[in-house]
Amino acid sequence: MVWTGVLKAALLLSLLSSGIRDVEGLEPVDLTALQHIVRVINVHANPAVSQVVPASGPGSGPREDVQYGMAVRITKNQCLQGFDGQGLEPLKKEVGEFKNTLNTKDVYEGQMVIAAKPQNQKHSEYRLLIENKGMVIKKLLESREGRNDEDCVIFYTYNSPCLKTCLNEEEDNKKKERDAKRKNPKETYRCIYSALDVFNEHHGPKALVFSQIYREDMNKIELSECLSKIAVRIPLYQCDNNNRCRRCEQDNQYCTGAGADLAG
């Protein structure tokens, strides 16, 4: 079959459009609405976090006990344009309950919130997305009691996922090669890319949000490319410690560049 230039262009446009719909969900998360949500997630989980470290620059790396990951499931309208921040009291309540588990480092599971801090070599993203076959995040996404299929889901991590572990696809591929030669595979995979595919079946607004670049990854050239691999799976945003938010896209090097486009 001979492909004409017009037919090729039409097919490419169709594929791109399909990909955009898959990543965006039904509607993109509104930046102002996201500010209201992250203000609850950040301030209530770590009340003094903005005083602990600056959002970027020298010395911006947080204390070890600041890092945590959290996923929240709220109504669709609470993530769309026009949301004024009212009605988040149930979210505040569960985030407050998570604070009470910080010393035990247990994974918190509420009706609308799941959250975890790092534990030993297990990063918070790993504990929520990968550990135990991702059952924690799957339970949140698959819950039907009092839920709507178009609910909004926000996955939040205080620091950006790290290059050494969370975004290290190469290392996981090496582990898979070793496991392929074993009768009983024993490797632990920690890269989160494939785990983010769990959001594919969720058709409401969704986003992965971080507040600051992880201190060991600042100014690393490969970070932009690695974050872009998140952005093709789930819309990626940054909301800094001043609660200014921006979408992470190619134009701003997936939020690794200067934050002049932070809105807030």
Residue, then its C-alpha position, 0 to 999 in steps of 0.5 A: m500500500v502506498w502512503t501519501g503525505v496527507l494520509k501519513a499526516a492524518l494518521l500522525l495527528s490521530l495518534l497524537s490526539s489519542g495520546i493527549r487524551d490518554v495523558e490528560g484524562l477528560e480535562p486537565v487539572d487547573l493551576t489555581a485549583l491545584q494550588h488549593i489542593v497542594r496547599v492542604i497536602n504540603v502545609h498540613a503534612n509538614p507544617a514548617v516545610s517552607q521554613v525548612v528549606p528554600a524551593s531551589g538553589p544552594g542548600s535547598g535539599p530537605r532534611e530526610d524526614v521532610q520527604y513523603g509521597m501522597a495520592v489523593r482522590i477528590t471530586k472532579n470539580q475540585c480540580l477544574q477551573g472555578f474551584d475556590g478551595q472550599g469543601l476540602e475539610p475531609l481532605k484536611k482531616e485525612v492529611g492530618e491523620f497521616k501526620n500522626t503516623l509519621n513517627t511509625k513510618d507506616v503507610y497511611e490508607g484513608q478513604m481519599v488519601i494514601a501516603a508514605k514516608p521513605q523507609n530504609q531503602k524504600h522510597s515513598e514513591y516505591r511504597l505507594l506505587i510498586e510495593n506489594k504489586g501496587m495494591v495501595i494505589k490500586k485500592l484507591l483508584e478502584s474504590r467504588e463506594g461513594r466514588n465517581d469514575e471521573d474523580c480527580v487523582i493527584f499523586y504528590t511527592y515533596n521532592s521530584p522522583c530521584l534519578k538514582t532509583c525512581l527514574n533509573e530505568e537502565e538499572d531496572n532493565k539490568k535486573k530484568e536481564r539477571d532475573a531472566k536467567r534465574k529459575n526464581p527471580k529475586e530482583t526488586y524493581r524500583c523505577i516508577y515509569s511502568a508503575l505509573d501505567v496504573f493511571n491509564e484506566h482512570h479517566g478523570p483529571k489526574a496529575l503527578v506533582f512535586s514541590q522541589i527538585y531533589r537536591e542530588d539531581m539539581n543541574k543534572i542534564e539527564l533530569s529533563e529527559c527523565l521527567s519527560k518520561i513521566a509527563v507522557r504517562i501522567p500530566l506533570y506539575q510543579c508547585d513550589n514552597n510558595n505554592r506557585c504552580r506550573r505545568c512541566e512541559q518541553d518549553n520549560q525543560y519539564c520544570t528543570g529550568a528557571g521558574a519564571d512561568l510559575a503561576g501563583 
